[in-house]
Amino acid sequence: MVLPPELVLFDLGGVLIELRGVATMAELAGIDDEDELWRRWLDCRWVRTFEAGHCGPDDFAQGVVNDWGLPVGSDEFLRIFTAWPTGPLDGAEDLVRATAANTAIGCFSNTNTVHWDGNVELWPLIGHFAYQFVSHRLGEVKPDVAAFEKVAELLPVAPDRVLFVDDNLANVESARSLGFQAEHVAGVRNVRDVLQGVGLV
């Protein structure tokens, strides 16, 4: 028997926040397949190190430029990368506000000092989350089970009472392996459908 969730944990990029860097990165890297681009990005040791908070922006940028053979310098890549998050998706803040009226909410995102600190963390959308878990402060990245274990330790309810929504299937599978209720979603409308299905909006 699945118990009703007492807390909803949202991924951000691709779920509530628009990231416009994918097309630019694909062009720079010469990769036409978006799924392949994301696989390579998520497996990149420099991305993982940076988003776990274990290196600075300059080392990250230089590492990505070198490893991917990008046709730009590290300063230019970092300038491009900084502009990736452009704002909440249409309807995201209304959905988050409606969910918060019915249950506790939080966010759990792979991110970094460039995108988050003094930037996305200041957006009004983020202020609605009572619990904010971001990889570079946790010291762990999704989909690593260790990241979900750390979040489970910090939440006030058991994983089986947490509904986690994410646009990356590997993250969803890791969450489920620890007992979270987890759903693979893409965009605000899809998230709303999931939340309506459990009576939270």
Secondary structure, DSSP 8 states (H G I E B T S, - for coil): -----SEEEE--BTTTEEE-HHHHHHHHHT---HHHHHHHHHH-HHHHHHHTTSS-HHHHHHHHHHHHT-SS-HHHHHHHHHT-EEEE-TTHHHHHHHHHTTSEEEEEE---TTTTTTTGGGSTTGGG-SEEEEHHHHT--TT-HHHHHHHHHHSSS-GGGEEEEES-HHHHHHHHHTT-EEEE--HHHHHHHHHHHTT--
